[in-house]
Amino acid sequence: MLIKLDNTTEYILSVLEKAGFSAYIVGGLLRDLLLGNPTHDIDIATNALPGQVKELFAEYPVIDTGIKHGTVTLLIEHIPYEITTFRTEGIYSDNRRPDTVSFTDSIEQDLKRRDFTINALAYNNTSGLVDLFGGLDDLNNRVLRAVGEPKNRFSEDSLRIIRALRFSSVLDLEIEPQTKSAMFGCSHLLRNIAVERIFNELINILGGVRFDRVLRELFPIFSLIMPEIVLPSKDVTPLNNPFFILSALFKDEYDARRALHRLKADNDTVKRVTMLISSMAIPDEVVQIKLLLSRIGTAVLDIALFRELFYEEKGTYERVRNVLESGECYSLGQLALNGADIVSLGFSGAEVGEVLKKLLDMVISGNIENKKEALVNAVKSIDKN
């Protein structure tokens, strides 16, 4: 099998090989190349030690990103290439990271420590594909299978349970029965994993093409992470947006806020999800839509699309978009008067904002045109007392 590599990756492999070392592309890069998916992170495994890698590539920046575990990151034209020494690992007493790491000359030993068969592959142009566990067949058959004994893999690093959910959801893979059984059996170990790591994986899981099926098949694992969630009455995959899908999993805003805070989700996620959950149907009237826009801005578009996709409120998104594209005034920034104009008319302090808000309401309701002269006259008629 011949796999086309980019020129820089080929150059790195050739430098290592010419110096007498073995070197292979591994991990997600190789998996995505075999699947024909866009590639991102570039991982290279070698029997060269980190210090030897630094010497060979002394003309480039090399960063000690994981030196304890044999990993350095080579920067060529601002692109990172992660290079890791072949290794074997000791026990995982914390269910997350190995207590000890030992370097080895064997790519075979290195692959044995990996999580899933689709990630336990290695390739270079000299040796071709190294596939000890049937990873290529599993990729072709769309199967996710643990390397070796599944229970051992998940006991070593229980974050692998969440990674399995992500691979199944995003890559559209069926989880092999023994692997799935071990995920259930080891799911209690997720309590040992930092919630931030779980949340970061969760966001990626939500966006997968297979998410709805993964959710229903492995719901007990999801409910362990977020006990507040419920199974949606229908397929949420067409929502095609992590925030929309997350919003569809909760009964109410309170449950969502509690779950997301426990997972240490960022404030933007909490705000967007709770807003969608608490939203009401978008009104039909243009004036009411503009009033809504004046209160929460273009976030109304998100609400409209969510309501249309999840609650089947047809035409909702188009109504809001038409108002936005009409150019009609719905925000303070669109008024023909600004704060300085109000001050020049004799108002100060909090009065300025109050006057602008009154003007905006009058413009939105159609009681006055959004023209400077008309607005000035309206301001002059306001009783300061």
Secondary structure, 3 states (H helix, E strand, C coil): CCCCCCHHHHHHHHHHHHCCCCEEEEHHHHHHHHHCCCCCCCEEEECCCHHHHHHHCCCCCEEEEEHHHCEEEEEECCEEEEEEECEEECCCCCCCCCCCEEECCCHHHHHHCCCEHHHCEEEECCCEEEECCCHHHHHHCCEECECCCHHHHHHHCCHHHHHHHHHHHHHCCEECHHHHHHHHHHHHHHHHCCHHHHHHHHHHHHCCCCHHHHHHHCHHHHHHHCCCCCCCCCCCHHHCCHHHHHHCCCCCHHHHHHHHHHCCCCHHHHHHHHHHHHCCCCCCCHHHHHHHHHHHCCHHHHHHHHHHHHCCCCCHHHHHHHHHHHCCCCCHHHCCCCHHHHHHCCCCCHHHHHHHHHHHHHHHHCCCCCCHHHHHHHHHCCCCC
